[in-house]
Amino acid sequence: MMPYRIAQIRLVSSHPEVYEPCDDSFALVDALLADRTNLLEHRPRICLEIGCGSGYVIASLALLLGGEDSGSYFIATDINPHAVSVTSETLNAHGVHAELVNTDIASGLEGRLMGLVDVMVVNPPYVPTPDEEVGCDGITSAWAGGENGRSVIDKILPVADKLLSDKGWLYMVTLTANDPCDICLDMKKKGYAARIVLQRSTEEESLHIIKFWRDPNSQLEANDAKLLTKTDHGAGFGSFLSQLSQMSFWRSGNSTNN
Ligand SMILES: C[S@@+](CC[C@H](N)C(=O)[O-])C[C@H]1O[C@@H](n2cnc3c(N)ncnc32)[C@H](O)[C@@H]1O
């Protein structure tokens, strides 16, 4: 196995208005490391991070894939212009490169990247807050997720669906309060299977790093589950989830490459 590196905290640049690498950032990079063998075999052509903050995650992804020598092209976006500058410094300090775009999610990139992204990574603003705080200037936009912490997540999912290639993978950080099960159901309806790559509880939160990939059976099963709920009015939501879990809603860790 090739030796690997991830970003070093001492080389990660900072700014008072930019999110510093924290438990969620470390959990996401640890999830990528845990899936590194699959990622290397996957040979992604285009990797995209939405909401790059300090650049810790995109720099780590570039390093663990072997930078541009791997043949991968890296792109990262952030709505906060300071984050884009800080990420540029972090990438330079690690000797890796990514195209950086100051934009809302992937606005302006859809035409160019549609169906081409093989790996997408997202540590979104997921903290439940009043909706007014979502999209505020500066550091608040790093965590403010609106009701159930889902405002930005729910905008990112359809964009991910547009940009991901047929073999595309999405790794996303979620919090229990975001209702990861509901997020997976939403993605299942779009035709994605899901697996929790890493679960970590800190004093403050319980984080799940979920990996999504396209799976035509998922959409069929979501439709079947919808039919079952329509014809089984008395059974309730608990039963609906148990029907889903009997299908391939959560794929087992070793059943496929995913
Ligand atoms: C929780 S921080 C994660 C930062 C970094 N990826 C990490 O893991 O350390 C979320 C990042 O998303 C950015 N962000 C928030 N809303 C966004 C949006 N609509 N489009 C792009 N980036 C956004 C924030 O500015 C912030 O840098």
PDBQT file of the ligand as one rigid body, heavy atoms in Angstrom, charges set to zero:
ROOT
HETATM    1  C1  LIG A 301     -18.783  23.413   8.961  1.00  0.00    +0.000 C 
HETATM    2  S1  LIG A 301     -17.825  24.443   7.924  1.00  0.00    +0.000 S 
HETATM    3  C2  LIG A 301     -16.737  23.236   7.214  1.00  0.00    +0.000 C 
HETATM    4  C3  LIG A 301     -15.429  23.814   6.728  1.00  0.00    +0.000 C 
HETATM    5  C4  LIG A 301     -14.420  22.756   6.244  1.00  0.00    +0.000 C 
HETATM    6  N1  LIG A 301     -14.928  22.001   5.127  1.00  0.00    +0.000 N 
HETATM    7  C5  LIG A 301     -14.090  21.801   7.369  1.00  0.00    +0.000 C 
HETATM    8  O1  LIG A 301     -14.572  20.659   7.343  1.00  0.00    +0.000 OA
HETATM    9  O2  LIG A 301     -13.356  22.212   8.279  1.00  0.00    +0.000 OA
HETATM   10  C6  LIG A 301     -18.962  24.810   6.592  1.00  0.00    +0.000 C 
HETATM   11  C7  LIG A 301     -18.376  25.652   5.474  1.00  0.00    +0.000 C 
HETATM   12  O3  LIG A 301     -19.401  25.799   4.470  1.00  0.00    +0.000 OA
HETATM   13  C8  LIG A 301     -19.395  27.129   4.000  1.00  0.00    +0.000 C 
HETATM   14  N2  LIG A 301     -20.744  27.404   3.483  1.00  0.00    +0.000 N 
HETATM   15  C9  LIG A 301     -21.870  27.682   4.157  1.00  0.00    +0.000 A 
HETATM   16  N3  LIG A 301     -22.908  27.857   3.331  1.00  0.00    +0.000 NA
HETATM   17  C10 LIG A 301     -22.417  27.675   2.077  1.00  0.00    +0.000 A 
HETATM   18  C11 LIG A 301     -22.997  27.747   0.777  1.00  0.00    +0.000 A 
HETATM   19  N4  LIG A 301     -24.284  28.029   0.605  1.00  0.00    +0.000 N 
HETATM   20  N5  LIG A 301     -22.200  27.537  -0.281  1.00  0.00    +0.000 NA
HETATM   21  C12 LIG A 301     -20.868  27.266  -0.123  1.00  0.00    +0.000 A 
HETATM   22  N6  LIG A 301     -20.278  27.202   1.083  1.00  0.00    +0.000 NA
HETATM   23  C13 LIG A 301     -21.033  27.390   2.171  1.00  0.00    +0.000 A 
HETATM   24  C14 LIG A 301     -19.020  27.963   5.217  1.00  0.00    +0.000 C 
HETATM   25  O4  LIG A 301     -18.521  29.232   4.867  1.00  0.00    +0.000 OA
HETATM   26  C15 LIG A 301     -17.979  27.046   5.885  1.00  0.00    +0.000 C 
HETATM   27  O5  LIG A 301     -16.692  27.344   5.416  1.00  0.00    +0.000 OA
ENDROOT
TORSDOF 0
